[in-house]
Amino acid sequence: MNFIKNIFGIKKNKTSNGAFFSATEYEMKNFFCGIGKSDIQENKISITEYPFEPSIAYPEKIISASEIKLITADFGLCRIYVDKDIIFISAEQKTKLLKFAEMNKIRLTKHSWNWDWILEPYLDTEFTSDNEKRIEKCLTEVGIDKIETEKIRSEVGKQMYKYNFDTMLWDWCSLGLYDVLSAMRVKYNENEFREFYKRAIEIDKRNKNTLHNTV
């Protein structure tokens, strides 16, 4: 964390709720919204208390196996891909979800790293020029060029610093789609977040070389 403070010359502001990036009291209380609850049954998944309002799962939804195009369960939160949406499922339910996929003949696909790559500068670790070159190459290969990457980071960067450091999450491994949705959810109003949510999902699916294109 010291390198972050040294780079930005950050001093603790005793009058702010966020010690490093001045997150508001509202942000501090609402960044971590969870993913609701999922009941995986034989041929359907029941979602309740889902936090992201633009999602088809908000605030609750019964999703039949026939609606699910793909499932990801190889890294972090599990995901179910439905038409124009991605719904998060707890990693604790990975085994049950994989069995559900097998029983209902739903294809598995690998984790999309698009947002993880975009958000790497906001991890609690040093982001070197070598890291930057590697990430730029990875993003270019999935159709996200340097100009677009910089534009996205200019939109979400400050909020991601608040999310990771003001809350003392201090994630040094990976920040992804769930994290950026959680962070921007408390910044934008309803209409702004609906528009951002749509773009965030599209960015996450953008990969010409994987099955994500079929979603």
Order of alpha helices (4+ residues) and beta strands (2+ residues): alpha-alpha-beta-beta-beta-beta-beta-beta-alpha-beta-alpha-alpha-alpha-alpha-alpha
